[in-house]
Amino acid sequence: MLFFRRKQKKAPAEAYDRTALEPVIRSSICTGEKVAGFREKDTGRFREVALIRTPADLDAFKRKYGIEGEIPTIY
């Protein structure tokens, strides 16, 4: 029954420290596996957030954190 279905609310973008972290995609040279996450600007340490299998996964990552434009890829 579709009469009582609730509308899904858009979740607000999750916050991250834009001054200390930058969004990047880490890609494996051997397997081509891609992982989206954040790299610390000071130390270069990478924190994995999401596995990217399809372009829809990348769009979901961007929407979740309010990221616009291209995300750089590191190897």
C-alpha positions, 0 to 999 in steps of 0.5 A: 500500500502506497497510501501511507508512505512517508516522504524521505527527507534529504539528509543534510551534508555531513561536515568535515574540517575543510581547513585540515582535510581535502577530499580525494580519490585513491586509486590502485594502479594494479587493480583499479580499485577506487576509494573516496576519502579525505587526506590530511593537508599537514601529514598526508594521511588518508582516511577511507570513507567509501568504496567507489564502484560506479559513478553513482557511488561517487555522486552519493559521496559528493552529495553526502559531504556537500562536495562540488566539482572534480575530486583529485585522484591520487595513486 
